[in-house]
Amino acid sequence: MDILTWTYILVGLSFALYIGIAIYTRAGSTKEFYTAGGGVSPLANGMATAADWMSAASFISMAGIISFSGYDGSVYLMGWTGGYVLLALLLAPYLRKFGKFTVPDFVGDRYYSNKARVVAVICALFISFTYVAGQMRGVGIVFSRYLEVDINTGVIIGMCIVFFYAVLGGMKGITYTQVAQYCVLIFAFMVPAIFVSMQLTSNPIPQLGLGGTVADGSYLLDKLDGVLTELGFAAYTSGRKGISDIFAITLALMVGTAGLPHVIVRFFTVPRVKDARLSAGYALVFIAILYTTAPAVAAFGIYNAIDTVASKPIDELPDWVENWEKTNLIRIDDKNGDGIVQYAANPETNELSIDKDIMVLASPEIANLPNWVIGLVAAGGMAAALSTAAGLLLVISTSVSRDLFRTFRPQMTEKRELWIARISAAGAVILAGYFGVNPPGFVAEVVAFAFGLAAASFFPVIIMGIFSTRMNKQGAITGMLSGLIFTLVYIVYFKFGVTLFGISPDLVSSDYYLFGISPEGIGSVGMLLNFIVCYIVSKLTPAPPQAVQEMIQEIRIPRGAGSAHDH
């Protein structure tokens, strides 16, 4: 069977599975809609968290960034993996013990203020919409290639699927759908990685194949370094980013992870605090399978792509090039008219343009793997994008229905609240689709912006809310607003605003940046600003009520260790 037929079969079967699970596990109450009734097992929650966490950025775009950035792309690996450890150790157990449905719920009660709750809702909406834009972009890319439709149509199809199971099932439906999506995405990522590793290095373990030798006996990474330097690029294993920028991006991704509302809410779905810790451990193992494989997939992909296209006659290029040219995500421009593809670092002579987001999806075709493997990767890319999109849409709908409407209309019935949550999710799907059609960057870059916003807004007030009894509502509100506004303005200016001064965003160098820190890493500065503002304002304003301080001390004490009053 051809690629299109296999794709229809595998994507269709996976969609039927997701929709069937959503119907079977549909939410009947607000508790089931928000936290799946709090009865999810640690193993299932670990798989669901991994699927929620490993978005289109992880599956589609992260290896693509590493393919073209080499060593510099490792910031995404370090930041996202380290951030999950930070989340599991510092936040998950305490937030679960607090027992609220959402991050704004925590902020509103911990800081005894509806104003703080509303500011937290605003932050959650900015983060979630920025993040979901990247997911919908990933959905469009998968559909545009494998179902032979344009990206915009692909985004609309993805919107319809997410709308169905996110709006119907809520967190209960999403949780069990994400368990299935994890199985699909990890299988789809590992199978081609194993195939290609065997092809290039005769080693079936991709992580070991990355350090293995190719057919001529030379090490893969040494060979890749040589090929790229001959073309005028920096060596694959060298870094070009400044130390300050690498540190800032890694830190922003780490602390941004610990402030992501759609990941934090997963720890409210398990019955006990102990289960929150256990599910975090399971999730880390499940995440590590993909994250330790991504560098190998990246190296294999760029090596094969250059080997099959660079310096080859245009009329003899492999089929994969023609297939992806239809999506406009790969372009060949024969500038010198010699009929041969020149791939070079100099943009004036370079004739080959490859979108970073296609490397994982195109890798099986580049390596001439069986058509069923190519269809499987399409299903995996869809699973990664849709699982995270669903989690984000739930955060958006919950923020509107519970943290806004319920706050100002406490007498509202549960049935009415559930309807508002579903209507909010529907509106969020439409807005997310718009951002998917008009994305502010490639998938992982857009997601990095969301992490920066989370780092600058939520992380300081959650950490200080747990570990500082002196932190008050005035500090939390001014801290969140200052961190969010500073980071948002910086990102918008350097991605869009510089064009007002006749400068292309693609040509902006580190000389233009504050302390040499790019928009992807500026969230770390926003976070520091938030911490400083929180601390100063809290010191200059009244301390929280005694009841709130006692509640904070109680959260930090393990169950069975006595109460805060006993110490």
Beta strands, then each sheet from edge to edge (+ up, - down):
strand 1: 330-332
strand 2: 352-354
sheet 1: 1+ 2-
end
